[in-house]
Amino acid sequence: MLQNPITLVRRFPGVVQILIFGMLVNKLGSFILPYLTLVLSREFHMSGGEAGVLVMSYGFGSLISVISGGILTDTLGRRHTLLLSLFGSGSLAIAMAFAQSSKILIPILLLFGFIADLYRPACSAIISDLLPSHSRATGFAALRMVINLGFAAGLAIGGFLVEWSWRILFAADGLTTIIFGFIVLAGIPETRPEISEAAPRASGQASPWKDRVFLRMIFSSLSYAFVIFSFFTILPLTITHSAGYPASVYGALVSVNGLIIALFELSIIVWLRRFRRLRVAAFGYLITGIGFGLMGFAMHWSWFLVTVILWTVGEILTVPQQMSFVADWSPPEARGRYLGFFSATWSLGMIINSIVLLPLHARLPESLFWPLLLLFVIPAAFVLLGLNRTADLPEFLRGQCDDLPSPEAATQEH
């Protein structure tokens, strides 16, 4: 079943390969966010509360950014949205490296939050534009593979850079982002499909907010994101405070998640093509819920490892399949908006998770808190099963396409 991920990526059109390579370069330099709290407290002498508010403000900026990115992807185009986001956020990251005080850093950081994630819906839209429907889940899996690889390596490199100089850390993040911008400038043409004026009426509702099927998917995705971000907000407290392990154990355990995704997700998604995708995603929801639900039953690193593997398998089964459905369901003229709003559920899920679950975790024992998370994903799984029966059918999928023109031709036209 397992195949070489590099071989699988080479089967994609050239433009998709360039996009995946550029994303790897960008994520290798994702230094700012993982070490932001440390820099704010150590270099700018902010309290934990002040740093936390600023990081949350950045999160809200990211939420607005990804929604705006979806709108720009449909109106301005994929290529121009990518260039705006990458050159804009890269320049701001470098500018932060020269900030002499928090009064200068904070406004630039907040503006950075509003621009940095504009590119995400554009990348997803390019995958959807250039790959036929049966390959879209694989394309999204490949994108996730390099994101996890790059982020894991960048996390390790950033640990050395932040001890050397936080200014170099910020500048290096900006530089890799700008390099990705030049890769887009040189190798990625505009891929937005040409839509006639009558197309929005012919394809049904082009507004995500008027689309009941899509809103059900949004509810489902938000519930899932709300649960899975517990690895980021609650799990470090469980491992360090309740189990008494050092933070390095938490880091090692969470790195297993990225390693498994990078090594196995692409092959698994290729193998799963034979199954109904939303059934697979619903099963993934349950596996994720079980993985988190079992977390509090034994305070030992080996048990934590088992649960991390479980919810990682659930994540692999879930995310590419959902994105593939959204790409096929959305009208081509609104693909960026649909993918943008879908991506926003992850940003919003992280925010809600920290607001709701952190106080709850403080009041409940570990053995009672973690099983509650399973209750949030079970209804969401049934929503997916309902969509599988009523919406994920060829006659209803407005963006489904298994006969796409060669993207190399588009490159030559550009």
Beta strands, then each sheet from edge to edge (+ up, - down):
end
